Amino acid sequence: MKNTRRSMIKTTAIATTGLALGLHKNAFAFGLTGFTSNRPLPANRRFTSDAVENLIIEVKKAITDEEIAWLFENCYPNTLDTTVTVGELNGKPDTFVITGDIKAMWLRDSTAQVWPYLPLVTKDKELKKLIEGVIRRQTRCINIDPYANAFNKARTGSNWITDKTTMKLDLHERKWEIDSLCYPIRLAHGYWQTTGDTAVFDDEWQKAARAVLATFKAQQRKTDNGPYKFQRITETSTDTLPLSGYGNPTNKVGLVHSMFRPSDDACIYPFLIPSNLFAHKALMHLAHIYTMVFNDAAMVAECTALANEIGQALEKHAFVNHPVHGKIMAYEVDGYGNTLCMDDANVPSLLGLPYLGCVEPTDEVYQNTRKFVLSADNPYFFKGQYAEGIGGPHVGMDMIWPMSITMRALTSINDTEITQCLKMLKATHAGTGFMHEAFNKNNPTNYTRKWFAWANTLFGELIVKLYNEKPEILKQVF
């Protein structure tokens, strides 16, 4: 990767098709007789938080399964251990966050990587400063180019400098993805709600917020194609865009065009439904900030109006009647009535919508959609000897992303399903003690990306959530 209106139902039953996989304990522990930490030595860690370290000790004591406890200890601090560079710029915190084995900062990944630590910032001033630094770095990135998905630490250029788009030396890659602007808003809003600190909302942040709003409006493409286009010389069709770099045609219905998915793969139909739902949520976060912090009625009205327009367009165009699952959300549409029914492991996904606060987990249409994406009717749902889960075209067929299994558990309202997800994650880390980008459904030793911090930290977030909300699940041996 990265070369990434709610009717309630009465029942909490969930489809668990194919979960009886016959997993064996320690299926891929490869003869490990003990579980020694795979974290870097303390002196080699990029950042250490006392609050995080104390929580690791606390949570591990509550986990009965030794291998799950070991995975948690390795994965939860992985972002802090290995990917952050903390400093200052103009007397203010500055934090650069790489994804892992790619030395660039994605707006999406960097938010997702530090998000699980946000509840701890009131206990650790240095951790609070680190996340403030992420917000400030993201703000500068957006102001450099709101259409870019990934940035360099300095103006060094990248191997994508020859892409046919408006590249700059600051950019690692310039694939326009709606979620790239939604995630920084989510982080800033969450940070403010957790800490009450409004210092991050300075003039530069407000400039970035207005750039987000302007970019969303431009990519509604009501009068013209807008300023963004992208082409790459490549043999991989998902790495470039058709029709002179503007993507496939759409009927301009008020939805925002996303030329690429959170996987960094090109959209087939440019109205990406999970990302438009995320944009709706992000705009409401902006409206909340501009109400409570700035008392800026004009900006609130502008954000709210665009959110409402997107919401109304989603009501008209996001849904399809599936012959098996009934009314579900499509993954992509074009506004002409053409729909793509699938899901991808990367978030925002249809599966992950409750995690982002875009729908309630008990919503009837979401539940129908969930049953669809976790079935063979989703062309990127794979079931093998050791696990089942969602993948995507990014790394090919039969490759399950651990992130999708973790997200399935994070959004589940069924304890049995959560337990089975933990069993699958335990059985498929290939003895490494970490999550990967993807693994073959029948051979977890065939995996991509040994160092992928988002997947690691997300697993840690799941375990902390269970510790806080369903500690009885962690008393089991998986």
N, C-alpha and C positions, 0 to 999 in steps of 0.2 A: 504493500500500500504506500502511496505518496512517494512515488519515485521522481487519500480518504476521505349536535346541540342536544345534548345529552339526555336521553331517556334512560331512567334507571331500571334495572332488572331485579327481580326478587331473589333469584338463586345465585349462589356463589360457585356453582359447579362449573368446571372448565374442561374442555376437551383435552385429554392427555394421550391422544393417539400415538401409539408406538413407544410409550415410555417404558414399557416392560422390556428392557433391553438385556436383562441378565448380566449386569455389570458385576465384575469381581472386585473384591477389596484390593486396593493397592495394585490395580491391574497394570499400571505402568510405573511402579516405583522402582523397577529394575534392580531388585535385590537390595534396596536400601534398608539397612537395619536400624538406622537412626536418621533423624531429620535435623541436620546441622544447617544453620542459617546460610542462605545464599546471598545475603546482602553484602555490599562492599564493607570492608573493614571501616570502623568509625572514622579513622583519619582520612579515608578516601571518599567519604560521602560528601555530596555537593552541599547539603544543608541538613541540619539536625534540629528537630523540634521536640522540646521536652513534652509538650502536650501530646504529640503523635506517639512518642516512645512510651509514655505512660498508658495511652489507650491501647497500644499493641499488647503490653503486659496484661492489662485488665481484660481485654477481650480473649486473649489466648487462654486464660484461666477458665473461661466459660465454655471453651470448645473441647468436646470429648474426643473427637477424631484427631489423632496426632498429625495426620497428613494435611487435613484441612487447616489446622492451626499453623502448620509450617508454611503452607501456601499463603495464608493471610500475612504472616510475618514477612515473607519475601515480597509480596505484591503490594500491600497497602502503602508502604513508604517509598515505592520504587521511583515515583516522580521526584520526590525530594532527594532521594539517595543519588540519582543518576542523571537528571535532566535539567536542573535549574542552574542558572547563573545569576547570582544576586549582586546588585550594585546600586549606584546612584547616578542620576543625571540631573544636573542643575539643582542639586540639593534635595532631590525627591527620589523615592525608591524606584528602581528599575530592575525588572526580572525578565530574563529571556528563558524560554522553556522549549527545548527540543522535543521531538516525538520519541526519541530513542535512537535507533540506528540510522536515522536521517537527521542531519544537523541543522534543521530549519524549524521555525516556529509556525505552526498552523494556528489560526485564530480559534478554530473549533477545538483541536486537540488540547491546546494550552488551557482553555477554559475547563474542559472535561477532566484534565489531569489534576488540576488544583481544587476543583469543586468539592471533592470528598473531605478536604481539610477545612472547609469554611466553618463548620460548626465549632471548631477548636480555636478560632482566632481570638476569641475573648479571653482565652487562657494563656496565650502565647503572643507577646507583642512582636517578636521577630517574625513569627508566622503571619501575623496580620500585615506586617510591612512587606513580606514577600508577595502576598496576594495583591496588596495595593500596587506593588511594582508590576505585576502582571497586567492589571487594569491599565496602568499608565503606558506600558509598552504597547498593549493592544490599541489604545487610543492613538498613539503615534502611527502605528501601522495603518489604521483606517484612514488617517489623514494623509498618509503617503499615497494610498490607492485603495478605495473601498471595494474594488473589483478583484483584488488579489486574495488568494486563499492562504498563501504561505510566504514567510519573510525570512530574510537573512539577519544575522546579528549585526552585521555591518554592511556597507555598500560594496559587496564583493561579487555580485552577479551569481549566476548559476548555470548549470548545463542546459537550462531551458531558455537561455537568453535569445535564442534564435526563433522562438515561437512567434507566430504572426499575430501579435497583439501588442499593446503598448507596454513593453517590458521596461523595467528600471533596475538599476544595480541593487536596490534595496530588496527586490523581490526574488524569492526562490521559485515561485510559480504563480501564474495569474489565471486561474480557473475560477470563473464567477459562480459562486455557490451561495444561495440565500443564507444558509446556516452560518456562514463565515461572519456575517454581521449580527446574527441573532445571539450567538454564544457570548460575545463580549457584553452585550446588554444584559443577558442573564447573569453573568458574573458580577457586573457592577451593581445591578439591582439586589442580588443576593448578599453581596458584601455590605451594602448600605443597610439592608434589612437586619443583618446579623449584628453589625457594629454601631449603627447610627452615625457613622463617619461620612460626612459629605465632602471631605477635602478632595476626593477624586473627581468631583463634578466641577472641574475648573473650566476655563475658557477653551482649552484644547479638547476636553471631553465634550463640551457642548458643540464645538465645531464638528467633532466626529459624529455626535448624535444627529446633527442636521444632515451630515453626509449620508448616514444610514437612511434617513427619511427620503432624501433626494434620490438615492440609488434605487430604493424600492419603487418609487414613482416612475423613474426613468425606465425601469425594467418591467413596468406594466405595458410599455411600448404602445401607448394609445395612438400616437401620431406618427411615430417613426421607429426604426429599429434601436434607437439609442446609441450611446457611444461605445458599447462593448462588442467586440467580436474576437474570435480566437480560432486559430488553426495551428496544427503542429505537423511536421513531417514525420510520419510514423506508420508502422504497419498495423497498429492497434486502433481499431475504429472508435473505441471508447475514449481515446486520448485526443480527439479532435472533433470539430463541429462541421456539419454540412452547410451548403448554401452560403458560401463565401464567409463562413465563420459565425453566422448569426443563428444557426440551429434550424430545426424543422419548423414549418409554418404553424401559426396559432391563430385562433379567433380571439381578438382582444376583448376579454370579458371582465377584466379587473384583477385577475390573478397576476402574481409576480413571476416573471420568467426566471428560472434557474437553469443555467446552461450545463451545470455539472451537479452531480449528486454528492452527498457527504463522503462517498467512497472515492471522490475525484474522477469518477467515470461520467462520460457525457450522458445527458438525458436523451431519451428517445422523443418523448413529448415534453416540451419545456415547462409545463406547469406541474411542478413536483409537489404533490399534495402534502406530505409530511412537513416539507420545508415552508410551504405557505401557511400551514397551521402554526408552525413555530414563529413565522414572521408576525402573525396575528398576536401571538402571546408576547413577543418582544415589543411590539408597538404599544400594547397595554402596559407593559413594564415602563416604557418611556413616558407614557401619559401619567403613570403613578409618580414617577420621579419629578416630572415637570409640574405636577400638582403640589406635591408635598415639599419639595426642596426649593423650587423656583417661583411657584405661584404664577406660572406663565400660561394664562388661559389660551392664548393664541396657539402656542405649541401643543398644548393638551388637545385642543380642538382638531389640530392638523393630524396628530397621531391617531386620535380616536376615529376621525373620519376615514382615514386610510385603513385602519383595522376593521372598521365596519364594512367598508367596501370589499375588502378581501374576504371577510366572513360571509357576506351575502353571496359572493361569487363561489365560495366553497360549498355553500348550501345547494347551489344550482348545479355544480359541475363535478364535485368530488366523489359522488356516490355512484355505484353501479349495482344492479341486481344480478347476483351471481347464481347460476343454476343449482348450486349445491348449498351455498352458505347464506343465501338471501342478500339483504342489503349490506354492502360492505363499502369501505373506502378504496378507491383506486390508488395506485402508487403514482402514476403520471397520467395527465390528460392534455388535450390540445384545445379544448374549448369548442371543437366542432362535433363532439360526441364520441371521438375516439379515446379509448382508455387502455392503459397498461396495468394489468392486475398481477402484481408480484410484490415482494418486499426484499430489501437489502439489509444486511447486518448492521451497516453503519447508521449512526444516529444523528439527525432525526430519521426514524423509520416509522412505519405504521405500528410495529410492535411496541416501540419505545415512546409513543405519544403520551401515555400517562406519566412516565418518568419526567418528561419535560413540562408537565402541567397543562398539556393541550387538551386532554380529554380525561374524564373520570374512568378508572379501571373497570367500573361496573356498567359503563355505558353499553347499551344493547348493540349498537352498530359497531362499536369497538370490539365487543366480544365476538360478534360475527366475523369481523375482520381478523381478529386474533386466531380464530379457528381456521380461517383460510390460510393465513401466512404460516401457520404451524402444521400444514398438511401438504400432501403431494400435489395439491392444486396450485401451490406456489412453486413456480419452476426453479426457484433457488432455495427450496427446503430439501435438505439431504438427510437421509437416515441410513446409518451404517452399523457396524458391529459394536462400536463403543459409544456412540452418541448419535443424537439427531439435533439439527439446528439449521439456521439460515446462513447462507453465504452470499454470493453475488457474483457478477461477472468479473470483478476486479482481479481475482486470482483463479477463476475458473470453476468448472463443475466439480461436484463431490467434495468441495472444500468447505468445511464448517468453520464459522468464526466463533471462538469462545465468547466474544462480546455478545453475540446473539443469545447464547445460553444464559449468560449473566443477566442480560436485559430481560429475558423471559422470566427469570426468578424475581428481578426487581419489580416487575409489573404484574406479578401473579397474585391472585387472591385465593390460591389453593395450596395448602401446606404440602400435600403430596407432590405436587408439581415442583415446588421449590426444592424439596428434598431430592427429587430425581435430577434436577439441574445441578445440584451440588455433587451428586454421584458422577454425573457426566464430566463435570469440570475436574474432579479428582482423577478420573480415569484417563484423561486426555492431555495432561501437561507434559507427557513424554519423559517423566523423571527430572525435568528441569527445575521444577518449583515455581515456574512462571507461566502466565498466559501468553499465547501467541496471537498473531494476526489470524491465521487459519490453519486447519489441519485436515488431512484426508479422513473421510468418514470411516474408513476401515483400517487406517494406519496412522495413529497419532504421532508417530515418529517422523512422518512426512509432513512438516509444517513450514510456515513462512514467518519470518521476522521473530527472531529469538528475543529481541529487545524492542518491545512495543508498550510503552509506559501507560497509554490510555487503557488498554485491556487489563493491565495489571492493577492499576489504581481502581478501576471500576469493580473488579472482583473484590478488592478490599472494601469498597463502599457497600457492596452487597452484604458482606459479613458484618460490618458495623450496623447496618440497618436491621439485620436479623438479631443481633445482640440487643439492640434497643427495643425492638418490636415483637420479635418471636424467638426469645432465647431458648425455648424448649427445642427448637429445631437443631440448634447447635449442640444439644446434649446427645444427639445420635452419633453412631459410628456409620460412616458412609462406605 
